[in-house]
Amino acid sequence: MEAANSYLESVRKQFLYYKTLGEKAMAQLEPEQLFIAVNDDTNSIAIIVNHISGNMLSRWTDFLNSDGEKTWRNRDAEFESVLTTKEEVLNCWNKGWKCFFDAIDHLKPEQLSKVIYIRNEGHTVVEAINRQLAHYPYHIGQIVFYAKMLKQSEWESLSIPKNKSNNYNSAKFEKEKAVRNFTDDELERLK
């Protein structure tokens, strides 16, 4: 059970990290930049957010008991421009993440091996979580990359800034070895 608890804690931290990356990227943009699509085959950040949220709501609502592809989900509509303000984008983003974290936070270690279904295909809960741990960061990477392109200048790096790896590593190796643990305050800020 200790390994299962560690897994759930680790997963939560990873998802919080990616959620925060997306938020920090979007925060650097002017509101209208959230809705820019460079061509018909490109999704705006607002559309990507709408898709992530739609996926989260479908996958994590009653996910232990009902198929993760809900009958009420209209995936194709997630790729239409329905969000029109920054406030709507952020509300949509937060609604999806709340659904996801509510589900994860109520999981018990013994439920990790339970088989659930996504589009009628069986997954253990661990497999379903890992599936989304690949899916959501994929789209958040799109958001970050697109935001950086739209911003063009004065971009606040969300990782180690270009040509700053040596400085970053020097600072890290000056410290004692330690396991990275988030404090309660850090976890709250990541929410």
Buried (B, 14 or more C-beta within 10 A) or exposed (E): EEEBEEBBEEBBBBBBEBBBBBBBBBEBBEEEBBBBBEEEEEBBBBBBBBBBBBBBBBBBBEBEEEBBBBEEBEEEEBBEEEBEEBEBBBBBBBBBBBBBBEBBEEBEBEBBEBEBBBEEEEBBBBBBBBBBBEBBBEBBBBBBEBBBEBBEEEBEEBEEEEEEEEEEEEEEEEEEEEEEEBEEEEEEEBE
